[in-house]
């Protein structure tokens, strides 16, 4: 297991932030780690994400928990329930981070929550600064806050060059969700 865990951020406008973090999760699972993925702004309803399905069927050391409404969350459709879900997810995340149960925790789309003022950046910084030494934490989502970027040890920005969404191809099961 890890002696020293770092903080990673996958951000930017391109596809692949969640996908990259899930690849890291798969690698960690291969070495016997316990991995937790906490998905913010992703509801457990109309769209069933493949990672959630596979974790319950095939990967006993992977736990995926979702906090969000049954829709994609944009700044134009945010409501009070989105804030409540983000806060509920953050409380769950804080407890998980401090539990010592996991070697890797992925806070999927948490950057969106900070950009929309659903979770205070200062709270996230405080928790990350006091995380267990042997815990790796990954934050994903567009609009990574500059203070979190400064705190992180690894930051990758996904930049779109070309995307089939531009020609009208919508999210596909097994690829985007």
Secondary structure, 3 states (H helix, E strand, C coil): CCCCCCEEEEEECCCCHHHHHHHHHHHHHHCCCCEEEEEECCCCCCCCCHHHHHHHHCCCCEEEEEECCCCCCCCCCCCHHHHHHHHHHHHHHHHHHHHCCCCEEEEECHHHHHHCCCCCHHHHHHHHHCCCCCCEEEEECCCCCHHHHHHCCEEEEECCCCCHHHHCCCCCCCCCC
